[in-house]
Amino acid sequence: MEKKEFINVWVRDPQVHKEDFWHAYITYEICLHTNSMCFQKKTSCVRRRYSEFVWLRQKLQNNAVLIKLPKLPPGNPFFQLNSDFQITQRMQGLQQFLEAVLQTPLLLSDSLLHLFLQSSLSIAKMDACAQGQTHYTVAQAIQRCVGYTRFPVEEQHQEEDSKTCCDSDCESTTSSGLGNSIGCATSVEEDSSYNESFSHEFQATTPEGELCSSLSSSPSNQ
C-alpha cells in the first residue's frame, strides 16, 4: 500500500540573542518532518530569525513571480522581546507562512527554500550556494547540517509517559519556553572553524556531489 506523502513543519522555541547591551533579536526553531521525495533529509531542525523569513519570502517571490505568496506576520518597530503575546503571535504567523509555502508544489523546487529549512548557512552563503559560487553543493550543505532529532509529537508522547509515572504535582521537563531549548541549537551563523573545515573538505572532493534531483539552483540576483 502506497504511503500518503506528508510535510510537517513546526516553528517553536523562541530564544533571545543579545548582540550587545542595546541590541538583541529572537531566533525560532524550525523543525521539519516529511516523507516527500522533494527533500533530501526527512527530518531536520534549524534556527532562523524574523529578518531571514523576510529575505526568504522576497527570494521566493522573485523566483516565482506568477505565484501569490502567503504573507508573513507584519514587522513591528515596537516589537517587545519580553512580550509573550507578541512572540507567540509572530511565531504562529511564521508557521502558517511555512505551511502555506510547503503546500505549493512549484516552490518545493527552489533550492533557497531547502537551504533555509535544512541548513545552517547565513543569508549570504545561501545565496552563493544556490548560485553555484561555493565549493559545496546545496545537497552537501544540507547533509552537513546537524540539528535536533526530537519533534513536538515525540515530546508530547514523552510528557504523557512522564505523567503516568509521576503524581499530579510533578512538572514536565520536556516543554520549551523562551530562552530554553531542548538540546544544543544549530547556530544560524557559522563560526570560522566550521567554514574552514567545510571549505577545505569540499575543495578536496572531486567531482562535487550531485544535487538532489528535486532541487534547482535559483537565478542570480540583478
N, C-alpha and C positions, 0 to 999 in steps of 0.2 A: 504494500500500500504506500503510495507516494505521500511524503510528509508535506504539510502545508508550510509555505515559506513565511517567515516572520522576521521583523526587525524591531527589536525593543530598545528604547533609549530612555535613560534617566538623567536628569540634571539635579544634583543634590550637594550636600555637604559644603556650604559656603565657608570660605576661610579668608580672614583678613590678613593682608600682607602690607607691612609698613616699609616704604621706601626711605623715608626719613621722618623727622619729627612732625612735619606738616603734611606729608603726602602718604596716602595709603589706598589700597584697592582690594577688591574681593575677587577670588577665583572660585569657580564652581567645578565640581567633579562631573564628568560626562561618562556614563557607563553605557556600553553598547553590547547587546547580546542578539545574535542573529544566526540563521542557517542559510542566508541568502548567498548565492554564488557571486554576487557583486562585491562581496567583502572577502579579502584575503584572510583576515583574522576574524574568528567568530565571536570572541569576547575581548573587550578592551576597556580600559579606563584611563582618561587623561584629565588634566585640569586646564580650564580656559577662563579668561576674564571677559567682561562685557564688551570691551572695545574689540576683542578678537571676533566675537559674534557679529559685530557691525561690519568688520572687514570681510568676513565670510559671506554675508548677505550681498554685499556690493560686488564681490567677485562672482558669485553665482549668477547675479543679475546680468553682469557684463557678458558672461559666457552663455547665457540662455535668455536672450532679450525678449523672446516671444512668450516666456512663462511669467505669470504673475506670482511673484514670491510672497510667502506669508510675511506678516510684519513682525518685527521684534518689539518687545516692550519698550516704550519710549525712554529716551535718555532724560535724566532729571538732574539739573545742575545743583539741586538741593538734596540730592540723594544722601541719606544718612547711613553710615556704616554700622551704627548701633541700633538701627530700627529693624526689629524682627519682621514687622509687617511689610516694609518696603523691600527687604531682601527676599522674603517669601514670594511676594508678588512678582518680582523680577525673575526669580528662579523658575516659577511656574510658567511665565511667559517665554522664557528661553527653551524650556522643554517642549512647549506647544509649537514653537517655531521649528525645532529639530524634527519633531514628529511629522509635521506637515511636509518638510523638505524630504524626509525619507520615504514619504508616500508618493513622491513624484519620480517616476522611473527615469526620466531624462537626466535628472540631476545626479542620479547614482553613478553616472559615468564620469563625473567631474573629479579629477584627481585631487583638487584642492579640498573638496569635501572629505575625502578619505584621509588626507593628511591632517585635517583639522580634528577629525574624530578619533584617529587611531595613531597619531604620532605626537611627540613632544617638541616638534620643531617650532621655532618662533615664526612670526608672520613673514619676515624677510627670507628665512630659509625655506618656508613652504612655497613661496613664490619662485625662488630659484630652483628648487627641486622639481616643481611642476613644469618648469620651462627647460629642464634638462641641463641646468647650469651647475649641478653639484656632482661630486664623484660617486654619489649613491643614487639609486633609483627610488621612485615612490614606494615600490614594494619593499625595498630594503629598509627605508626609513620607518615604515610601518612595522616591519618584522623586528626591528631593533628596539622598539618602544616596549618597555616592561612596566605595567601598571598594576592595578588591583585585580584580584581574581574573585572577590566576593561581591555579590549583587544584592539589590534590595529584596528580591524574593527569598534568597538564601538567608538573609539576615532576619526576615520575618519568621521563617521556619525555626531558626536558632532561638529567636526570642520566645516563640511559643513553647519550644522544648525546655527552655530555661524556666519558664513559668510553672511547668508541671513539676519541676524539682524543687522549687522554692515556695515559700509561703507568700501571701498576698502583699506583704510589706517589702519584698525583695525587688530591687530596681534592676531593670535590664541594662547591661553594659554594651549592648550592640548598637544602640541608636547613636547617630552622629549629629552634633549640633554645630553652631557657628564656632569656627576655630578649632574644632575637634574632628580629626579624621580617623578612619579605620585603616591602619597600616601606614606605609610610607608613601607620600604623594609623589607623583611624577611631576617634576618641575616644568613649567611652561617654557622657561628659558633654559637652554642647555649651558652647562658650565664648560670652561675651556678644556678641561681634561677629556670630557666626552667628545667635544668637537675634534680634538687632535686624534684621538684613538679611532673615532668614526671615519674621519677623512683618510687616515693612514691605512686603515683596513681595506677600504674600498678602492684606494689608489692601487693597491697591490692585487686587486681582483681583476682578472682578465679572462673573458669579457665580463661586463657587468651583468647582474641578474636580469632576467626578463621581467618586464612589468606584468602585473596581473592583467589578464586579457580584458577585464571589465573596466580598467582604468584608462582614461585618455588624458594626455597632457593638455593643460589649459593654454590658450594662445597668449603670447607676450602682450603685456600692457603697453599701451601707447603713452 
